[in-house]
Amino acid sequence: MTSIRPNAPGRATMSSPFADGAVVGCGSLPHRDPDAAAAFAIGEFGIATIPSLPSRSLAETMLGQATAGRPGLGLDDHGMLEIADRNAPGLASNDVATGALVDSEGFAGFRAFLDLAGKIRLDGSAVKWQFVGPVTLGVALERAGLDRRAAFDLASAMVRSSLIELSRVVTTALPNSPQMVILDEPWLNELMSPGFPIPPDEAIDRMSSAMAALPSTTLTGIHCCAPCDVATLLASGPGVISVPVSPALLDWAGYLTRFIDEGGIVAWGVVPTGGPIGSQADRPWRELSDLWCGLVQRGCDPVQLRRRSLVSPQCGLASHSVSVARGIARLTGEVGKRVSDQSSATRFALGA
């Protein structure tokens, strides 16, 4: 696995707001009103999370945002990526300069968030945003009909240019706000399956290159909402990983311990977003505690484990009603408070 120096670029220091059980969203919300979504994204999460609103428009889905302003690319009626013009300049040359990306149809939630952030003087507070990763986008482009090499080369170019532009927009609006940027990579759970279009080493390089496009002061990472090969995930050099709480993570205890020891942050997906939604925080807290106990038994430092943890829903909230989404956010907040309280108590006991 790639060795990462503590406090390297893209890592959070212990004075970072991205620690101690702070609550962060996964991005997508069910709202159709961008202003209401912006208020939710700022009010319901400890770390304000710039929303996407796929229920408002297919253009605001993960793939819709990726194809915004891209000649020759679009979405079909089901939200699947399609190639409208194989002779478009962007497909032929990988020239994917975006221009006014945030002004496009797919970024209404993004614009509303930054507008509200300016009005309430959010500048200086931490923010998080996300964008599709090059592996997942490459799979979508290949399935749309591009050959493997062209699909993944184009995906990498698209992701890098979009990250650079979006980062510039957020930094201009909130110059004093620490940023956490997450690559959304749901297809990583299939990476080790026979027939996956690229090998793990190539996936590592493409994700690493995408994160490197962002400023060194940005905390960068990867989210996968399904079980995946954690060793490969970590080898790409993220400063933070976002994964659902599962006993299966104990199989990766050594990798996770090393990651945390070297300054990495884990955003634990503590509240399920599929199936029945509970009304109490006891179960997700117990499941997180059981996982942490197992990691500590396998050598993970309990103080660093608590300090270098964020909590989040397991995935985006777009498939729920607004009221259910709010309930999930608040359950996540209750778990985060318990993590924060434990972290503070431990530091006090140790005199830290």
N, C-alpha and C positions, 0 to 999 in steps of 0.2 A: 504494500500500500504506500502511496506517496506520503513522504514525511512532511509535516507542516510545522513550521516554527511557531511557538507561542507568540501571540500578538503580531503575527505576520499580517500583511495587507489582506483585507477581507475578513479579519478576525475581530472579535469583540474583546476589549479589555474589561477588567473587573469593575471599572467605573461606568461601563456601558449601560444604557437603559435596557438592552436586550439580555436580561438576566433575571434571576430570582423569581421565577414564576410569572413574569409579565405575560399578559394575555394578548394574543395576536389572532387576527382572522386569517382565513385561507383565500379570501378574495371575492368569490362570486356571492351575490346576494339576490333575493327573490324580487326585489323592488322593480317597479316600472317607472317610478318617479325618481329621477337622478338626485334631486335635492333631498328627498327623504332618505335615499340610500346613503348619501354623504353624511347626513346627520347620524344615521345608525352606525356607520363605519367609524365615526369619530367618538360617538357617545358610548358604544357598547364594548369597545375593545381598549385595553390599556395602552396598546400601541396602535395608533390610528392606522387603519388598513384600507388603502385605496381600492374601491370596489369595482367589479365588473358586473354587468346586469344582463345576462343572457336571456332572461324572460322578457326584457324590453325589446330586444332585437337580436337576431342571429349574428348580426355584425359585431355584437358584444360578447360572443362566445370566445373561447380560447383561440380557435382557428380563425374566427372572424376578425379578431384583432390582429392576428398574425398576417392576414392577407390584405389588411386595409391599405389602400393606395398602391397595391402591387399589380402592375400591368399583367394581364393574362391569367390571373388567379381569382377565384371567387368561391362561393358556397352554393351547394344545391339546396333544394327545399327542405332537406333534412339536416342541414348544417354540416354536411360533409364537404371537404375540400374538393374542388374540381378545377381542371385546367380549361379555361375558356379560349385561350389563344396561345398555341404552342410557339408562335413566331414573335410573341411579345418580347421587347428588349430585355426585360428582367430575367426571363427564362433562358435567354440565349447567352447572357453575359454575366449573370449574377450581380448586375448593377442594381442594387436595391435601395438606393438613396430614397429616404421617405418623405422629407419635407415636413409639412404640417400634419404629422400623424395624429396628434391629439385632437385636431379639429375634425377628424373624420367621424362617421356615424358610430363606429365601434367604441368610442371613448367618451360617451356622455357621462358615465359615472366618474371617470377620471377627471373630467373638466369640472363637474359639480363639486367633487371633493376639494380640488385646489381652490375653487372659488370660495367655498365655505371656510376652508383653512385660512385664507387671507382675511376674511371678514372677522373671524374670531381670534385672529393673531396666534395661530397654532405654531408659527415658526419658532424653532428651538425644541419642539417636542418631537420624539421619534416617530417615524412613519415607515410603513412597509408597503411594498407593491410587488407584483408578480407578472410573469410573462411566460408563454409557452417555451419549453426548452427545445434544443436542436434535435434531440433524439425523437421526441414525440412528433415534432413538425416534420422531420424527415420521413417517418413512417407514413404520415398523412400524404405527403407529396408523392411518395412511391406508390401508395395505393391509388392515387389519382392518375397515375400513368407515367410518371417520370422514371427513367432507369435509376438504379440504386445510387450510383455515384452522383449523378446530377441532382437527385432528390436531396441527399444529405449535404452536398456542397451548398445548394441553394438555401436549405434550411438554416445552416450555420450562418450564412451571410445575412439572411433575413433577421435572425434573432439578434445578432451582434448589432446591426444597424438600428434596430428598434430599441434595444436596451440603451444604446448611446443617446438616441434622441429623447426617450422618455426620461432618462436620468437627467439630461440637461433641462428639461421642462420642470421636473420636480425641484431640482436645485435652484433654478431661477425663482420659482414661487416660494420655496422654503429653504433659503440658503443656509440657515443655522440648524436645520433638522437632520439628525442622524438618519440614514436610510438603510433599511434591510430590503434586499431584492432577491426574490426567489424564482428559480426556474421551475415551472410546473412540468413534471415528467411522468405522467401516468403510465406510459409505455415501458418504463424501466422494469416493471414487474414481469415483463416477458423477455427481458434481455438475454437470459440464460436458456431460453427455450430453443430447441432445434428449429432451424429455418429462420431465425430472426435475421433481418437484413444486414445488420452490421455486427462485428464482434465486439466484446466488451472493451478492448483497448481503444477502438475507434470511438466508442461512446464516451469513454473517459476523456479522450482528447477533445472531442467536440464540446462537451459540457464545460470542461476546464477553459477552453478558448472563449466560450460565451461569457463566462463569469469574469474573465480577464479583461473584457471590453469595458467594464465598469471602473470608476475611480477606485483607487486603493483604499480610500476612506469609507467605502460602502461595504457593509456586511452582506456577503453574497452566499447563496445556498441553493438547495434543491429540495423540492417536495415530491414525494410519491405517496399516493393515498392507498396503495396496496402493498402487500409484502414484496420485498425486492432483495436483491443481492447487496447487502449493506457494505461489503468490502469494496465492490465496484463503485457504489455511491460515494464512499469516502475517498477513494483513490483519485477522484476528479478534483479534490482540493477545496471543498466547500468550507465556509466559515460556520454555516449552520445547516443542519438537515431537519426536515419536517416529515415525520413518520407517525403512523397510528400506533398507539399503545397496543402491544401484543406480547404474550409470553414467548413467541417465536424470536423476539429480539434478544433473548438470553443466549441464543446460539451465536450471536455476534458480540458477546460481552467483551472479549478482548479488544476487538476493533473499536467498540464504543468507548471503552475505558481509555484507550490511547488517544482517541479523538478528543475526549473531554480534558484529559491531562494536558494536551497540547493547545488548549484554548478554544476548542470547538463548542458550539452551542447546539443543543437538541430542542427543537420545538415538538413537544409530545402531543400527538393528537389524542386528547383525553376523552372527548365526548363523541360517540358515534353519530354519524349523520345519515345513516341508512337504517331502515327498519324502525321499530317503535322507539320513541324518544322518552327517556325517563324524566321524572320531575325532581329528583333529588341528586345531589352531588356525591352521595356516599359511595355508590358503586364505581363511578369513574375514578374517584379518589382511591378507593381500595385497589382497583386494578393497577393504577399507577404506582401505588405504594408497594404492591406485591412485586411488580417488575423491578422497582428500585432496590428492594431487599435482595432480589436475586442477583442484580448487578453488583451490589456491595459485597455479597458473599463470594462473588467471582473476582473481587479485587478493585472495584471502582471506589474512589474516594467519596464518602457520603456528603462531605461539605461541598466539594467541587460539583458533584452531581446536582445538588439542589441549586447552587449558585448559577450554574451554566445551563439552566433549563428555562424554556418558555413553555406555555401551554396554549393549545388551540383546539378548535373542532377538528375532527379527523379529515374533513374535506370541506369543499365549498357548501354554501347554504342555499344555493339557487333553487333546488328542487323542493323546498319547503315554503310554507306560507310565511309572511312576515312575522306573525306572532310566534310560530314555532321556531323560526330563526332567532328571534329575540330570546326565547327560552334556552336554546342551545348556547347562545353567547353568554347568558348569565350563569348557566351551569358551569361553563368553562371558567368564568370569572371566579366562581366559588372555589373551584379546584386551584386556580392560580393563587388565591388568597391563602389557602392552606400551605402551598409551597412557599410563598413569600414569608408567612409567619414562621415556618420551620427554619427557613434559611436565616432569618433574622435572629431567632432564638439560638441557633447553632453558633452563629458568629459571635453573639453576645457571650455565650458560655466559654468560647475559646479566646475571647478578648480580641477578636479580629475587627 
